[in-house]
Structures are given as C-alpha cells and as structure tokens.
Amino acid sequence: MEKILLLGIWLFGVTHLDTLIVISAFCADNDYRIWEVFVGHYVGFCIGLIAAVIGAIVAAELLEEWTFLLGVVPLSIGLWGLLRRPPEASIERTPAVPNSTGRIGVVTVAGIGLSGENLAVFIPFFADLSTTELTLIVCVYLIGAGIVFLAALSIVYHVAVDGISDRLDRWLVPTVLVFVGGYVVVTGLVVV
C-alpha cells in the first residue's frame, strides 16, 4: 500500500506542474477573486478526477492487461510539445469576465482542459488498483488539489508577478509528460 501511495503522490506531483502555473496566473489576475479561483479549480479538478476513475473502470474491464498502452498518450503529447516549441508568448489584454459565475466557469474549463493529458496517466494507474487503494488515492488527490491551490497562492504572494518563466510551459511540462508516458509504457511492458 505504501508503494502505491508513493507512486500516486509522485504521479500527482509531476502531472500538476502545469496546473500550478495556470492557477498561479489566475490568482495573480486582479479580475479574479481568490475564492472564485479556488471553486473553479476544485470543480474542474473533480470533473477530471471522476473522468479518470470512470475511464479506469472501463479500461480495467475492457482492456485488462493492455491499459499500459494509454501511456503512449502523454508520451506523444510531451514529444509533440518538445518538438513543436511554441514561440514566445505574447501578452494580450482580453476583456474581463463580468461576474463571479463566469469567472468560476473560466477557471473550471481551464481545469478540465488541464485534466485531459492527466487522464492518460491516471487511467492506467487507477485501473490496476483495488477499490480500497483507489479510494485512498482519490482522497489523497483531493487533498493534493488543495495543496496545489495553496502553492499557487504562495507563489503569487512571494514571487514577483512580472512573469513566470515561459520555459516551464515550453520545456518542463512536455519533458515531464515524456517521462511519465515512458514510465507507464515501460512498466506495462515489463508486467506483460
């Protein structure tokens, strides 16, 4: 159980670096209240987590020992991100969202979008867990989402808000995806 827990925490950490950056940006934006970012973050995170659990149940029933092949998805996304290397980000002023519901919706949709690549990592991991292990990991991930939010808030309050390095988005996140996807595929091949 300890090994599963440590692996689950490691997977959560490496797959939520991009979430940390995005939530930090929302926290730094004066148009968004902190509670709006918090609610939107948790709603988007929970939708992604529910999708991963449902995907794992379906994958475990239909694919059985072939779920490790889902590791090809983050591996491909990471390689594409490294090879494509987007140009330097330009900052454009977009109109503010007029109300709290709209702002929460924006953060939620961003969270759901960030969950897309995480599904490819979590589904094969979750598919191999027992019900007890899955329940424990889901609880740990819900706590982890709060820690990501608090870390983002801390970054905003303790780091100059004049820009977070674009290198994190262009190099670190795709590299992490390559390693995570590679890990899922290789460990699956070893088991098979």
Secondary structure, DSSP 8 states (H G I E B T S, - for coil): -HHHHHHHHHHHHHHTHHHHHHHHHHHH-TTS-HHHHHHHHHHHHHHHHHHHHHHHHHHHHHTGGGGGGGGHHHHHHHHHHHHH-------------SSHHHHHHHHHHHHHHHHHHHHHHHHHHHHTS-HHHHHHHHHHHHHHHHHHHHHHHHHHHHS-SS---HHIIIIIHHHHHHHHHHHHHHHHHHH-
